[in-house]
Amino acid sequence: MTTLDAYDREILRELTRNARLPAQTLANRVGLSRNAVRLRIQRMEREKVIGGYTLRAPPPTVEALTSVLLIQRRDRMRGGDVLAFLRKAPEVRGCWVLSGQLDILAVLQAPSQQRLREIWQGLSRLEGAADITTAFALDSPVELT
């Protein structure tokens, strides 16, 4: 298990805010040399403390529709086609496998009802999808990140 000191935690905090921060700027902010920061980042990557760097899509336009899909698969153990389909759809903003009667919760943001319908139709044609319940968001008091 990796032990993180105050410098490591501060580096992670800064990289979480901006993963493209130049090494020298990061070093100045945490109070270490550029080389020391580089070595710490390499160690945290090697030890999987830093699992990767990602790009966040720009926030959806006002016209974007948010929809929640609640999906029941025919067989939870062999229903990988549903998850594979959701992983490929760029409109999916979040996806969780659930316990209980419902199996998957997916949050989508799409530019139109037509696009949401296309996604729903694609899912419904999959062998692994047994039932899909769709709900549209009426308000967003907490934004997705």
N, C-alpha and C positions, 0 to 999 in steps of 0.2 A: 504494500500500500504506500502510495506517495504522500509524503508530508510536505505541505506547502507552507512557506514562511510568508511574512508580511509583504516582501517584495514580489513573490510569485502571485499572491492574491491581488496585489495592485496592478501587476502586468495583465492578469486575466480581466480585471475590471476595465482597464483601459482598452484592451483588445475587444471586449464585449461591446463597448461603445463604438469603436471604430477599428475593425480588423485590418484596415489599410494604413494605419498610422505608421509614418516613417520610423525606422528604428531609432534614429537620433532623437526625435521628438518624444518617443516612448521612454527612452533612457533619461531624458531631461525631466520628464514628469515623475518618474519613479525614483530618481536619484541614484542611478547606477550608470556605469559606462555602457556604450553601445554594444560592445563585445559581450559584457556580462549579461545584458538583456537578451542578446541573440542566443547565447549558450543556455540560458534559462528557458527560453521558448523552445529551443531544440529538445531539451530534456523533457519538457512538458508534452511536446508532440510525441516523442518516443515512448513516454509512459502513458500515453493516451489521456492525459489530463486535458489536452487540447485535441479534440477529435476531428477537427477540420475547420475550414473557413467556408462561409456560405454567403450567397447573394440574396438579399431580400428584394422581392418584387416591389415596385412602387405601389403605394396605396391605391385601392380601386377608385375609379372616378365616382362621382355622385350617382351616375346612371347605373353603376354596377348593382346587380341583384345578389343578395346573400341568401343562400338556401342551406338547410340542414337535411341530410339524407340519413335515415335510420334503416340499416340494411340487415336482413336476416339471411344467412347463408344456409344452403341445404345441408352442408356438412362442414363444421368449423375446421376440421382437420385437413380437408381436401378442397376447401373453397378459395385457394390461392389466386384463382383467376380474377376474383373481385378485387382483391388488394392490388394485384398487378395493374388492373385497369385504373384504379384510383391513383396509383403512383405516377402513371403516365399523363393524367389530366392536369394541365397547368392551372385550372380553375380551383383545384383542391387546395384549401388553405390550412386544413388540419384533418387528421384521420386517426381514430382511436378504435381499438378492438375492445369490446366491452364484456363484462361478465353479465350473467342474467339472460333474459329472453332475447333481447336485441343483441346483435353481434357486432355491428360496426356503426360508428357515428362519423360522418364526414361533413365538413363545412366547406361549401363552395361559394365562390364569388365569380359571377359571370356577367358579361356585358348585356345579355338579353335572356328573355324567357326561352327563346328558340335554342340557345346554346345549352341552357339547363335541361331542356327537353331532350336534346341530342345525347347528353351525358346520361340521363335517366334511361333513355331507350337503349343505349349501349350497355349499361349495367343490366337491364332487364333481359337482354338476350344471352347473358352469360349463364352457363350451366350451373355455376355455383350460387347464383342469386335466387333466393326463394321468395323474398318479399322486400319491397322498398317503400318506405313512408317518407314523403317529402313535406317539409315545412319551410315557409318563407319568413325571413326576418322582417318584422315591422319597425323595429328601432334598434339602434346599436349603442346602448349606454356605455359599453366597454368595447373598445376597438380591438381587433385581432392584431397580433404583432407578428 
